[in-house]
Amino acid sequence: MVLKDEPVEILSSKYGLWDEFVKLYKEKRGPTLWPPQVSALENGALDNKNFLMVSSAGSGKTHIAEIIIFHSVIKKTKPAVYLAPYNALVEQKTDDFKDLMVLERGWTDAGPPVKELLKVINEISGNGTAADTRPDEKIA
């Protein structure tokens, strides 16, 4: 089977991800999913099982990780872990996750799953609690 690029909208239409996330993902990451990303989704990346993706550099592994993490938080399935080999990369990805998933759109009012994600991101990155994320917004 030869895979081709797919529009990111399949994330909501085929895999049930939140429309607002898909819109922002498209804005930040582009309008298409590449064949390795499509293959990951078709091979169970969002099936609530352990998943390992091995692919060449620049093939979209981090983007699939973002999708899996967001999916697991919203659907309240298994915990997700993103590992990186360097502190600088961890800090960069922490900022990217915050930007992509919540802060850019003010999704802090989107309900408990998103608030929980903020709390976890901040605790892991050493930035305090979710309530410390933005001084002008209180997250309870």
N, CA, C and O atoms as CSV, one atom per row, in Angstrom:
chain,resi,resn,atom,element,x,y,z
A,1,MET,N,N,0.839,-1.172,0.000
A,1,MET,CA,C,0.000,0.000,0.000
A,1,MET,C,C,0.893,1.247,0.000
A,1,MET,O,O,1.752,1.406,0.867
A,2,VAL,N,N,0.683,2.102,-0.956
A,2,VAL,CA,C,1.439,3.343,-1.044
A,2,VAL,C,C,0.640,4.441,-0.348
A,2,VAL,O,O,-0.501,4.733,-0.707
A,3,LEU,N,N,1.264,5.028,0.641
A,3,LEU,CA,C,0.594,6.103,1.371
A,3,LEU,C,C,0.911,7.438,0.723
A,3,LEU,O,O,1.962,7.619,0.108
A,4,LYS,N,N,-0.011,8.357,0.872
A,4,LYS,CA,C,0.184,9.701,0.339
A,4,LYS,C,C,-0.116,10.709,1.428
A,4,LYS,O,O,-0.657,10.369,2.480
A,5,ASP,N,N,0.246,11.964,1.160
A,5,ASP,CA,C,-0.106,13.020,2.094
A,5,ASP,C,C,-1.616,13.039,2.271
A,5,ASP,O,O,-2.367,12.767,1.334
A,6,GLU,N,N,-2.048,13.361,3.474
A,6,GLU,CA,C,-3.478,13.480,3.773
A,6,GLU,C,C,-3.729,14.844,4.409
A,6,GLU,O,O,-2.852,15.371,5.093
A,7,PRO,N,N,-4.905,15.422,4.196
A,7,PRO,CA,C,-5.214,16.696,4.860
A,7,PRO,C,C,-5.325,16.495,6.369
A,7,PRO,O,O,-5.820,15.465,6.827
A,8,VAL,N,N,-4.863,17.479,7.140
A,8,VAL,CA,C,-4.898,17.338,8.599
A,8,VAL,C,C,-6.315,17.181,9.133
A,8,VAL,O,O,-6.502,16.716,10.257
A,9,GLU,N,N,-7.302,17.558,8.352
A,9,GLU,CA,C,-8.690,17.425,8.815
A,9,GLU,C,C,-9.080,15.979,9.113
A,9,GLU,O,O,-10.079,15.744,9.793
A,10,ILE,N,N,-8.303,14.994,8.615
A,10,ILE,CA,C,-8.620,13.605,8.965
A,10,ILE,C,C,-8.447,13.364,10.460
A,10,ILE,O,O,-8.997,12.408,11.006
A,11,LEU,N,N,-7.681,14.235,11.124
A,11,LEU,CA,C,-7.517,14.091,12.571
A,11,LEU,C,C,-8.851,14.216,13.295
A,11,LEU,O,O,-9.083,13.536,14.294
A,12,SER,N,N,-9.728,15.083,12.794
A,12,SER,CA,C,-11.050,15.199,13.423
A,12,SER,C,C,-12.053,14.256,12.769
A,12,SER,O,O,-12.812,13.586,13.468
A,13,SER,N,N,-12.068,14.195,11.440
A,13,SER,CA,C,-13.088,13.388,10.762
A,13,SER,C,C,-12.887,11.888,10.956
A,13,SER,O,O,-13.868,11.157,11.096
A,14,LYS,N,N,-11.655,11.415,10.968
A,14,LYS,CA,C,-11.393,9.979,11.057
A,14,LYS,C,C,-10.972,9.532,12.463
A,14,LYS,O,O,-11.244,8.404,12.876
A,15,TYR,N,N,-10.299,10.443,13.193
A,15,TYR,CA,C,-9.738,10.044,14.481
A,15,TYR,C,C,-10.349,10.754,15.685
A,15,TYR,O,O,-9.934,10.505,16.817
A,16,GLY,N,N,-11.320,11.629,15.466
A,16,GLY,CA,C,-12.088,12.218,16.544
A,16,GLY,C,C,-11.399,13.279,17.381
A,16,GLY,O,O,-11.839,13.560,18.496
A,17,LEU,N,N,-10.335,13.875,16.874
A,17,LEU,CA,C,-9.691,14.948,17.630
A,17,LEU,C,C,-10.514,16.220,17.555
A,17,LEU,O,O,-11.272,16.434,16.609
A,18,TRP,N,N,-10.356,17.044,18.547
A,18,TRP,CA,C,-11.072,18.294,18.706
A,18,TRP,C,C,-10.836,19.216,17.509
A,18,TRP,O,O,-9.688,19.442,17.125
A,19,ASP,N,N,-11.909,19.751,16.914
A,19,ASP,CA,C,-11.808,20.617,15.727
A,19,ASP,C,C,-10.896,21.819,15.954
A,19,ASP,O,O,-10.129,22.192,15.066
A,20,GLU,N,N,-10.975,22.429,17.141
A,20,GLU,CA,C,-10.135,23.598,17.436
A,20,GLU,C,C,-8.661,23.231,17.422
A,20,GLU,O,O,-7.832,24.000,16.934
A,21,PHE,N,N,-8.329,22.055,17.955
A,21,PHE,CA,C,-6.944,21.594,17.924
A,21,PHE,C,C,-6.489,21.396,16.486
A,21,PHE,O,O,-5.383,21.799,16.124
A,22,VAL,N,N,-7.330,20.782,15.669
A,22,VAL,CA,C,-6.974,20.511,14.275
A,22,VAL,C,C,-6.746,21.816,13.517
A,22,VAL,O,O,-5.815,21.913,12.718
A,23,LYS,N,N,-7.583,22.810,13.759
A,23,LYS,CA,C,-7.397,24.117,13.105
A,23,LYS,C,C,-6.064,24.740,13.495
A,23,LYS,O,O,-5.332,25.245,12.644
A,24,LEU,N,N,-5.755,24.700,14.779
A,24,LEU,CA,C,-4.494,25.279,15.242
A,24,LEU,C,C,-3.308,24.452,14.749
A,24,LEU,O,O,-2.275,25.005,14.370
A,25,TYR,N,N,-3.457,23.129,14.755
A,25,TYR,CA,C,-2.398,22.265,14.250
A,25,TYR,C,C,-2.100,22.605,12.789
A,25,TYR,O,O,-0.938,22.687,12.390
A,26,LYS,N,N,-3.140,22.800,12.006
A,26,LYS,CA,C,-2.979,23.158,10.594
A,26,LYS,C,C,-2.243,24.488,10.451
A,26,LYS,O,O,-1.371,24.636,9.595
A,27,GLU,N,N,-2.600,25.446,11.292
A,27,GLU,CA,C,-1.952,26.758,11.289
A,27,GLU,C,C,-0.473,26.657,11.641
A,27,GLU,O,O,0.366,27.296,11.006
A,28,LYS,N,N,-0.156,25.862,12.643
A,28,LYS,CA,C,1.211,25.769,13.163
A,28,LYS,C,C,2.078,24.778,12.396
A,28,LYS,O,O,3.275,25.007,12.222
A,29,ARG,N,N,1.487,23.687,11.939
A,29,ARG,CA,C,2.268,22.589,11.364
A,29,ARG,C,C,2.049,22.368,9.866
A,29,ARG,O,O,2.778,21.599,9.239
A,30,GLY,N,N,1.057,23.034,9.297
A,30,GLY,CA,C,0.815,22.876,7.865
A,30,GLY,C,C,-0.447,22.097,7.571
A,30,GLY,O,O,-1.029,21.480,8.463
A,31,PRO,N,N,-0.874,22.126,6.308
A,31,PRO,CA,C,-2.174,21.571,5.933
A,31,PRO,C,C,-2.211,20.064,5.700
A,31,PRO,O,O,-3.288,19.503,5.501
A,32,THR,N,N,-1.061,19.400,5.722
A,32,THR,CA,C,-1.072,17.973,5.412
A,32,THR,C,C,-0.292,17.159,6.434
A,32,THR,O,O,0.613,17.654,7.107
A,33,LEU,N,N,-0.673,15.904,6.522
A,33,LEU,CA,C,0.100,14.907,7.254
A,33,LEU,C,C,0.906,14.126,6.221
A,33,LEU,O,O,0.382,13.764,5.168
A,34,TRP,N,N,2.153,13.870,6.513
A,34,TRP,CA,C,3.031,13.163,5.590
A,34,TRP,C,C,2.820,11.655,5.693
A,34,TRP,O,O,2.265,11.185,6.687
A,35,PRO,N,N,3.248,10.887,4.693
A,35,PRO,CA,C,3.045,9.431,4.724
A,35,PRO,C,C,3.492,8.734,6.011
A,35,PRO,O,O,2.754,7.874,6.491
A,36,PRO,N,N,4.654,9.048,6.603
A,36,PRO,CA,C,4.987,8.360,7.866
A,36,PRO,C,C,3.998,8.682,8.989
A,36,PRO,O,O,3.732,7.840,9.846
A,37,GLN,N,N,3.461,9.888,8.982
A,37,GLN,CA,C,2.479,10.270,9.997
A,37,GLN,C,C,1.157,9.545,9.760
A,37,GLN,O,O,0.530,9.060,10.701
A,38,VAL,N,N,0.742,9.476,8.512
A,38,VAL,CA,C,-0.480,8.747,8.162
A,38,VAL,C,C,-0.319,7.279,8.543
A,38,VAL,O,O,-1.237,6.670,9.093
A,39,SER,N,N,0.854,6.714,8.247
A,39,SER,CA,C,1.124,5.323,8.591
A,39,SER,C,C,1.044,5.105,10.098
A,39,SER,O,O,0.485,4.106,10.550
A,40,ALA,N,N,1.596,6.028,10.876
A,40,ALA,CA,C,1.530,5.907,12.341
A,40,ALA,C,C,0.088,5.881,12.816
A,40,ALA,O,O,-0.276,5.065,13.663
A,41,LEU,N,N,-0.733,6.770,12.273
A,41,LEU,CA,C,-2.147,6.805,12.670
A,41,LEU,C,C,-2.865,5.526,12.255
A,41,LEU,O,O,-3.639,4.961,13.028
A,42,GLU,N,N,-2.602,5.073,11.031
A,42,GLU,CA,C,-3.261,3.853,10.549
A,42,GLU,C,C,-2.794,2.605,11.296
A,42,GLU,O,O,-3.495,1.594,11.321
A,43,ASN,N,N,-1.607,2.679,11.904
A,43,ASN,CA,C,-1.068,1.529,12.623
A,43,ASN,C,C,-1.237,1.635,14.133
A,43,ASN,O,O,-0.524,0.976,14.890
A,44,GLY,N,N,-2.179,2.461,14.568
A,44,GLY,CA,C,-2.579,2.431,15.962
A,44,GLY,C,C,-1.998,3.464,16.895
A,44,GLY,O,O,-2.041,3.266,18.109
A,45,ALA,N,N,-1.462,4.546,16.396
A,45,ALA,CA,C,-0.886,5.570,17.277
A,45,ALA,C,C,-1.903,6.108,18.292
A,45,ALA,O,O,-1.524,6.518,19.390
A,46,LEU,N,N,-3.178,6.107,17.933
A,46,LEU,CA,C,-4.210,6.643,18.828
A,46,LEU,C,C,-5.104,5.565,19.430
A,46,LEU,O,O,-6.196,5.865,19.914
A,47,ASP,N,N,-4.654,4.317,19.406
A,47,ASP,CA,C,-5.483,3.198,19.867
A,47,ASP,C,C,-5.375,2.877,21.350
A,47,ASP,O,O,-5.803,1.802,21.771
A,48,ASN,N,N,-4.813,3.779,22.157
A,48,ASN,CA,C,-4.720,3.578,23.596
A,48,ASN,C,C,-3.873,2.357,23.953
A,48,ASN,O,O,-4.152,1.651,24.923
A,49,LYS,N,N,-2.845,2.127,23.159
A,49,LYS,CA,C,-1.875,1.066,23.432
A,49,LYS,C,C,-0.492,1.686,23.368
A,49,LYS,O,O,-0.327,2.799,22.867
A,50,ASN,N,N,0.498,0.971,23.873
A,50,ASN,CA,C,1.859,1.466,23.737
A,50,ASN,C,C,2.185,1.593,22.251
A,50,ASN,O,O,1.774,0.763,21.440
A,51,PHE,N,N,2.925,2.635,21.912
A,51,PHE,CA,C,3.222,2.883,20.509
A,51,PHE,C,C,4.641,3.404,20.372
A,51,PHE,O,O,5.052,4.309,21.099
A,52,LEU,N,N,5.385,2.833,19.440
A,52,LEU,CA,C,6.744,3.270,19.145
A,52,LEU,C,C,6.835,3.555,17.661
A,52,LEU,O,O,6.487,2.710,16.836
A,53,MET,N,N,7.302,4.748,17.320
A,53,MET,CA,C,7.458,5.121,15.914
A,53,MET,C,C,8.939,5.280,15.617
A,53,MET,O,O,9.641,6.045,16.279
A,54,VAL,N,N,9.400,4.554,14.620
A,54,VAL,CA,C,10.772,4.665,14.166
A,54,VAL,C,C,10.716,5.153,12.727
A,54,VAL,O,O,10.130,4.504,11.861
A,55,SER,N,N,11.324,6.289,12.486
A,55,SER,CA,C,11.279,6.884,11.156
A,55,SER,C,C,12.487,7.802,10.995
A,55,SER,O,O,13.137,8.160,11.978
A,56,SER,N,N,12.777,8.174,9.777
A,56,SER,CA,C,13.951,9.001,9.513
A,56,SER,C,C,13.778,10.407,10.087
A,56,SER,O,O,12.671,10.833,10.418
A,57,ALA,N,N,14.887,11.103,10.195
A,57,ALA,CA,C,14.867,12.489,10.682
A,57,ALA,C,C,14.004,13.344,9.765
A,57,ALA,O,O,14.029,13.196,8.544
A,58,GLY,N,N,13.244,14.237,10.379
A,58,GLY,CA,C,12.424,15.160,9.596
A,58,GLY,C,C,11.163,14.554,9.008
A,58,GLY,O,O,10.561,15.131,8.102
A,59,SER,N,N,10.753,13.385,9.517
A,59,SER,CA,C,9.572,12.719,8.948
A,59,SER,C,C,8.287,12.994,9.721
A,59,SER,O,O,7.220,12.514,9.340
A,60,GLY,N,N,8.382,13.767,10.811
A,60,GLY,CA,C,7.181,14.139,11.539
A,60,GLY,C,C,6.911,13.363,12.808
A,60,GLY,O,O,5.775,13.332,13.281
A,61,LYS,N,N,7.938,12.731,13.373
A,61,LYS,CA,C,7.737,11.952,14.605
A,61,LYS,C,C,7.266,12.832,15.768
A,61,LYS,O,O,6.373,12.445,16.522
A,62,THR,N,N,7.863,13.998,15.907
A,62,THR,CA,C,7.467,14.886,17.000
A,62,THR,C,C,6.034,15.346,16.835
A,62,THR,O,O,5.309,15.475,17.822
A,63,HIS,N,N,5.615,15.594,15.613
A,63,HIS,CA,C,4.235,16.017,15.374
A,63,HIS,C,C,3.256,14.913,15.758
A,63,HIS,O,O,2.198,15.187,16.323
A,64,ILE,N,N,3.606,13.672,15.454
A,64,ILE,CA,C,2.748,12.551,15.871
A,64,ILE,C,C,2.718,12.472,17.401
A,64,ILE,O,O,1.670,12.204,17.988
A,65,ALA,N,N,3.864,12.704,18.044
A,65,ALA,CA,C,3.904,12.699,19.513
A,65,ALA,C,C,2.961,13.761,20.073
A,65,ALA,O,O,2.240,13.498,21.035
A,66,GLU,N,N,2.957,14.949,19.486
A,66,GLU,CA,C,2.045,16.008,19.931
A,66,GLU,C,C,0.589,15.576,19.793
A,66,GLU,O,O,-0.225,15.811,20.686
A,67,ILE,N,N,0.274,14.953,18.684
A,67,ILE,CA,C,-1.095,14.491,18.433
A,67,ILE,C,C,-1.481,13.415,19.454
A,67,ILE,O,O,-2.582,13.448,20.005
A,68,ILE,N,N,-0.584,12.469,19.703
A,68,ILE,CA,C,-0.864,11.397,20.665
A,68,ILE,C,C,-1.064,11.975,22.063
A,68,ILE,O,O,-2.001,11.589,22.761
A,69,ILE,N,N,-0.200,12.890,22.477
A,69,ILE,CA,C,-0.308,13.476,23.810
A,69,ILE,C,C,-1.623,14.234,23.951
A,69,ILE,O,O,-2.335,14.067,24.941
A,70,PHE,N,N,-1.945,15.059,22.969
A,70,PHE,CA,C,-3.197,15.804,23.050
A,70,PHE,C,C,-4.392,14.855,23.082
A,70,PHE,O,O,-5.314,15.049,23.875
A,71,HIS,N,N,-4.385,13.840,22.236
A,71,HIS,CA,C,-5.461,12.847,22.194
A,71,HIS,C,C,-5.617,12.158,23.548
A,71,HIS,O,O,-6.736,11.995,24.036
A,72,SER,N,N,-4.503,11.755,24.154
A,72,SER,CA,C,-4.605,11.034,25.427
A,72,SER,C,C,-5.133,11.927,26.545
A,72,SER,O,O,-5.827,11.444,27.440
A,73,VAL,N,N,-4.815,13.220,26.508
A,73,VAL,CA,C,-5.322,14.142,27.530
A,73,VAL,C,C,-6.810,14.385,27.333
A,73,VAL,O,O,-7.582,14.296,28.288
A,74,ILE,N,N,-7.219,14.689,26.117
A,74,ILE,CA,C,-8.624,14.990,25.840
A,74,ILE,C,C,-9.512,13.762,26.046
A,74,ILE,O,O,-10.594,13.871,26.623
A,75,LYS,N,N,-9.068,12.610,25.586
A,75,LYS,CA,C,-9.870,11.390,25.704
A,75,LYS,C,C,-9.699,10.706,27.059
A,75,LYS,O,O,-10.364,9.710,27.344
A,76,LYS,N,N,-8.797,11.247,27.899
A,76,LYS,CA,C,-8.515,10.677,29.216
A,76,LYS,C,C,-8.192,9.188,29.121
A,76,LYS,O,O,-8.765,8.367,29.836
A,77,THR,N,N,-7.276,8.862,28.237
A,77,THR,CA,C,-6.863,7.467,28.085
A,77,THR,C,C,-5.605,7.244,28.917
A,77,THR,O,O,-5.594,7.555,30.108
A,78,LYS,N,N,-4.576,6.725,28.329
A,78,LYS,CA,C,-3.330,6.466,29.039
A,78,LYS,C,C,-2.503,7.739,29.179
A,78,LYS,O,O,-2.646,8.671,28.388
A,79,PRO,N,N,-1.642,7.771,30.186
A,79,PRO,CA,C,-0.698,8.889,30.269
A,79,PRO,C,C,0.251,8.838,29.072
A,79,PRO,O,O,0.502,7.769,28.515
A,80,ALA,N,N,0.765,9.976,28.689
A,80,ALA,CA,C,1.716,10.046,27.583
A,80,ALA,C,C,3.012,10.647,28.089
A,80,ALA,O,O,3.006,11.532,28.945
A,81,VAL,N,N,4.113,10.166,27.559
A,81,VAL,CA,C,5.427,10.663,27.940
A,81,VAL,C,C,6.184,11.024,26.673
A,81,VAL,O,O,6.228,10.245,25.721
A,82,TYR,N,N,6.777,12.202,26.669
A,82,TYR,CA,C,7.635,12.616,25.565
A,82,TYR,C,C,9.046,12.757,26.136
A,82,TYR,O,O,9.271,13.548,27.052
A,83,LEU,N,N,9.979,12.002,25.603
A,83,LEU,CA,C,11.360,12.040,26.077
A,83,LEU,C,C,12.233,12.739,25.056
A,83,LEU,O,O,12.053,12.576,23.849
A,84,ALA,N,N,13.172,13.512,25.545
A,84,ALA,CA,C,14.129,14.190,24.679
A,84,ALA,C,C,15.512,14.081,25.327
A,84,ALA,O,O,15.620,14.054,26.553
A,85,PRO,N,N,16.558,14.017,24.520
A,85,PRO,CA,C,17.892,13.754,25.068
A,85,PRO,C,C,18.609,14.955,25.696
A,85,PRO,O,O,19.594,14.769,26.412
A,86,TYR,N,N,18.141,16.168,25.446
A,86,TYR,CA,C,18.845,17.350,25.945
A,86,TYR,C,C,17.882,18.302,26.630
A,86,TYR,O,O,16.729,18.427,26.216
A,87,ASN,N,N,18.349,18.980,27.685
A,87,ASN,CA,C,17.505,19.933,28.403
A,87,ASN,C,C,17.003,21.038,27.484
A,87,ASN,O,O,15.843,21.439,27.575
A,88,ALA,N,N,17.854,21.528,26.611
A,88,ALA,CA,C,17.431,22.599,25.696
A,88,ALA,C,C,16.275,22.132,24.817
A,88,ALA,O,O,15.346,22.893,24.549
A,89,LEU,N,N,16.333,20.891,24.374
A,89,LEU,CA,C,15.248,20.351,23.549
A,89,LEU,C,C,13.982,20.167,24.379
A,89,LEU,O,O,12.880,20.416,23.891
A,90,VAL,N,N,14.131,19.736,25.621
A,90,VAL,CA,C,12.977,19.599,26.512
A,90,VAL,C,C,12.306,20.957,26.699
A,90,VAL,O,O,11.082,21.060,26.620
A,91,GLU,N,N,13.094,21.989,26.944
A,91,GLU,CA,C,12.531,23.328,27.117
A,91,GLU,C,C,11.827,23.804,25.852
A,91,GLU,O,O,10.741,24.380,25.917
A,92,GLN,N,N,12.451,23.561,24.699
A,92,GLN,CA,C,11.829,23.957,23.429
A,92,GLN,C,C,10.509,23.227,23.219
A,92,GLN,O,O,9.516,23.846,22.839
A,93,LYS,N,N,10.486,21.933,23.458
A,93,LYS,CA,C,9.264,21.153,23.249
A,93,LYS,C,C,8.200,21.527,24.269
A,93,LYS,O,O,7.012,21.524,23.945
A,94,THR,N,N,8.600,21.849,25.490
A,94,THR,CA,C,7.626,22.299,26.487
A,94,THR,C,C,6.930,23.557,25.995
A,94,THR,O,O,5.705,23.663,26.059
A,95,ASP,N,N,7.709,24.502,25.508
A,95,ASP,CA,C,7.126,25.735,24.960
A,95,ASP,C,C,6.239,25.431,23.755
A,95,ASP,O,O,5.155,25.997,23.621
A,96,ASP,N,N,6.701,24.536,22.881
A,96,ASP,CA,C,5.906,24.168,21.701
A,96,ASP,C,C,4.582,23.536,22.105
A,96,ASP,O,O,3.539,23.859,21.535
A,97,PHE,N,N,4.615,22.626,23.096
A,97,PHE,CA,C,3.387,21.967,23.534
A,97,PHE,C,C,2.409,22.976,24.108
A,97,PHE,O,O,1.217,22.940,23.804
A,98,LYS,N,N,2.917,23.879,24.940
A,98,LYS,CA,C,2.055,24.911,25.505
A,98,LYS,C,C,1.437,25.751,24.399
A,98,LYS,O,O,0.233,26.008,24.399
A,99,ASP,N,N,2.262,26.172,23.466
A,99,ASP,CA,C,1.808,27.030,22.380
A,99,ASP,C,C,0.771,26.326,21.510
A,99,ASP,O,O,-0.274,26.896,21.197
A,100,LEU,N,N,1.059,25.109,21.129
A,100,LEU,CA,C,0.166,24.380,20.226
A,100,LEU,C,C,-1.130,23.985,20.916
A,100,LEU,O,O,-2.202,24.067,20.317
A,101,MET,N,N,-1.044,23.564,22.147
A,101,MET,CA,C,-2.194,22.924,22.751
A,101,MET,C,C,-3.102,23.825,23.562
A,101,MET,O,O,-4.293,23.533,23.676
A,102,VAL,N,N,-2.605,24.884,24.119
A,102,VAL,CA,C,-3.492,25.641,24.983
A,102,VAL,C,C,-3.337,27.139,24.918
A,102,VAL,O,O,-4.308,27.844,24.640
A,103,LEU,N,N,-2.186,27.631,25.157
A,103,LEU,CA,C,-2.042,29.051,25.398
A,103,LEU,C,C,-2.337,29.918,24.189
A,103,LEU,O,O,-2.879,31.013,24.337
A,104,GLU,N,N,-1.995,29.457,23.010
A,104,GLU,CA,C,-2.189,30.262,21.807
A,104,GLU,C,C,-3.650,30.653,21.613
A,104,GLU,O,O,-3.939,31.772,21.189
A,105,ARG,N,N,-4.556,29.758,21.912
A,105,ARG,CA,C,-5.980,30.001,21.695
A,105,ARG,C,C,-6.743,30.306,22.971
A,105,ARG,O,O,-7.967,30.436,22.948
A,106,GLY,N,N,-6.039,30.420,24.072
A,106,GLY,CA,C,-6.744,30.666,25.322
A,106,GLY,C,C,-7.598,29.482,25.723
A,106,GLY,O,O,-8.666,29.666,26.307
A,107,TRP,N,N,-7.159,28.281,25.427
A,107,TRP,CA,C,-7.932,27.087,25.740
A,107,TRP,C,C,-7.914,26.756,27.212
A,107,TRP,O,O,-8.345,25.672,27.603
A,108,THR,N,N,-7.433,27.648,28.026
A,108,THR,CA,C,-7.392,27.384,29.459
A,108,THR,C,C,-8.796,27.234,30.028
A,108,THR,O,O,-8.958,26.674,31.112
A,109,ASP,N,N,-9.806,27.717,29.327
A,109,ASP,CA,C,-11.187,27.567,29.779
A,109,ASP,C,C,-11.875,26.368,29.128
A,109,ASP,O,O,-13.094,26.229,29.231
A,110,ALA,N,N,-11.122,25.513,28.470
A,110,ALA,CA,C,-11.712,24.422,27.698
A,110,ALA,C,C,-12.116,23.232,28.551
A,110,ALA,O,O,-12.670,22.266,28.025
A,111,GLY,N,N,-11.862,23.273,29.822
A,111,GLY,CA,C,-12.305,22.182,30.667
A,111,GLY,C,C,-11.162,21.442,31.333
A,111,GLY,O,O,-9.991,21.722,31.079
A,112,PRO,N,N,-11.515,20.496,32.189
A,112,PRO,CA,C,-10.524,19.787,32.995
A,112,PRO,C,C,-9.394,19.123,32.215
A,112,PRO,O,O,-8.254,19.204,32.672
A,113,PRO,N,N,-9.621,18.467,31.062
A,113,PRO,CA,C,-8.484,17.821,30.395
A,113,PRO,C,C,-7.380,18.801,30.013
A,113,PRO,O,O,-6.200,18.506,30.204
A,114,VAL,N,N,-7.746,19.951,29.482
A,114,VAL,CA,C,-6.745,20.925,29.070
A,114,VAL,C,C,-6.085,21.551,30.294
A,114,VAL,O,O,-4.879,21.795,30.289
A,115,LYS,N,N,-6.855,21.809,31.331
A,115,LYS,CA,C,-6.277,22.343,32.559
A,115,LYS,C,C,-5.287,21.347,33.153
A,115,LYS,O,O,-4.231,21.735,33.651
A,116,GLU,N,N,-5.626,20.080,33.100
A,116,GLU,CA,C,-4.728,19.046,33.616
A,116,GLU,C,C,-3.444,19.005,32.789
A,116,GLU,O,O,-2.358,18.843,33.346
A,117,LEU,N,N,-3.555,19.147,31.493
A,117,LEU,CA,C,-2.366,19.161,30.638
A,117,LEU,C,C,-1.458,20.322,31.021
A,117,LEU,O,O,-0.245,20.144,31.136
A,118,LEU,N,N,-2.023,21.497,31.217
A,118,LEU,CA,C,-1.223,22.652,31.627
A,118,LEU,C,C,-0.513,22.373,32.942
A,118,LEU,O,O,0.667,22.685,33.102
A,119,LYS,N,N,-1.234,21.788,33.872
A,119,LYS,CA,C,-0.659,21.488,35.183
A,119,LYS,C,C,0.527,20.542,35.032
A,119,LYS,O,O,1.583,20.771,35.623
A,120,VAL,N,N,0.361,19.496,34.255
A,120,VAL,CA,C,1.425,18.515,34.058
A,120,VAL,C,C,2.623,19.154,33.358
A,120,VAL,O,O,3.763,18.958,33.779
A,121,ILE,N,N,2.373,19.914,32.300
A,121,ILE,CA,C,3.468,20.567,31.575
A,121,ILE,C,C,4.256,21.465,32.517
A,121,ILE,O,O,5.487,21.445,32.513
A,122,ASN,N,N,3.569,22.231,33.303
A,122,ASN,CA,C,4.255,23.153,34.202
A,122,ASN,C,C,5.001,22.442,35.322
A,122,ASN,O,O,6.089,22.869,35.708
A,123,GLU,N,N,4.433,21.370,35.844
A,123,GLU,CA,C,5.123,20.629,36.893
A,123,GLU,C,C,6.377,19.970,36.346
A,123,GLU,O,O,7.421,19.992,36.997
A,124,ILE,N,N,6.291,19.387,35.166
A,124,ILE,CA,C,7.443,18.718,34.570
A,124,ILE,C,C,8.533,19.720,34.225
A,124,ILE,O,O,9.718,19.452,34.423
A,125,SER,N,N,8.129,20.871,33.710
A,125,SER,CA,C,9.125,21.852,33.279
A,125,SER,C,C,9.638,22.712,34.429
A,125,SER,O,O,10.535,23.534,34.236
A,126,GLY,N,N,9.076,22.529,35.625
A,126,GLY,CA,C,9.529,23.289,36.779
A,126,GLY,C,C,9.007,24.714,36.815
A,126,GLY,O,O,9.590,25.577,37.470
A,127,ASN,N,N,7.911,24.961,36.111
A,127,ASN,CA,C,7.350,26.312,36.059
A,127,ASN,C,C,6.229,26.528,37.062
A,127,ASN,O,O,5.462,27.479,36.911
A,128,GLY,N,N,6.108,25.705,38.053
A,128,GLY,CA,C,5.062,25.911,39.055
A,128,GLY,C,C,3.791,25.186,38.694
A,128,GLY,O,O,3.822,24.132,38.058
A,129,THR,N,N,2.672,25.752,39.103
A,129,THR,CA,C,1.385,25.116,38.866
A,129,THR,C,C,0.695,25.747,37.667
A,129,THR,O,O,1.138,26.769,37.143
A,130,ALA,N,N,-0.381,25.131,37.248
A,130,ALA,CA,C,-1.131,25.656,36.108
A,130,ALA,C,C,-1.614,27.074,36.368
A,130,ALA,O,O,-1.713,27.873,35.437
A,131,ALA,N,N,-1.913,27.395,37.613
A,131,ALA,CA,C,-2.385,28.742,37.931
A,131,ALA,C,C,-1.308,29.793,37.700
A,131,ALA,O,O,-1.614,30.978,37.566
A,132,ASP,N,N,-0.041,29.363,37.654
A,132,ASP,CA,C,1.058,30.303,37.421
A,132,ASP,C,C,1.326,30.541,35.938
A,132,ASP,O,O,2.198,31.342,35.599
A,133,THR,N,N,0.605,29.870,35.051
A,133,THR,CA,C,0.914,29.913,33.633
A,133,THR,C,C,0.807,31.322,33.046
A,133,THR,O,O,1.708,31.765,32.334
A,134,ARG,N,N,-0.264,32.011,33.335
A,134,ARG,CA,C,-0.458,33.368,32.836
A,134,ARG,C,C,-0.953,34.222,33.991
A,134,ARG,O,O,-1.954,33.887,34.624
A,135,PRO,N,N,-0.275,35.303,34.267
A,135,PRO,CA,C,-0.679,36.096,35.420
A,135,PRO,C,C,-2.078,36.696,35.278
A,135,PRO,O,O,-2.723,36.984,36.287
A,136,ASP,N,N,-2.558,36.889,34.054
A,136,ASP,CA,C,-3.862,37.510,33.870
A,136,ASP,C,C,-5.016,36.507,33.880
A,136,ASP,O,O,-6.179,36.906,33.825
A,137,GLU,N,N,-4.705,35.201,33.950
A,137,GLU,CA,C,-5.750,34.186,33.954
A,137,GLU,C,C,-5.528,33.239,35.121
A,137,GLU,O,O,-4.419,32.749,35.336
A,138,LYS,N,N,-6.570,32.993,35.858
A,138,LYS,CA,C,-6.477,32.039,36.940
A,138,LYS,C,C,-7.123,30.735,36.492
A,138,LYS,O,O,-8.258,30.726,36.016
A,139,ILE,N,N,-6.404,29.652,36.647
A,139,ILE,CA,C,-6.904,28.341,36.293
A,139,ILE,C,C,-7.142,27.589,37.594
A,139,ILE,O,O,-6.223,27.396,38.390
A,140,ALA,N,N,-8.365,27.175,37.797
A,140,ALA,CA,C,-8.699,26.480,39.046
A,140,ALA,C,C,-8.750,25.003,38.830
A,140,ALA,O,O,-9.016,24.251,39.767
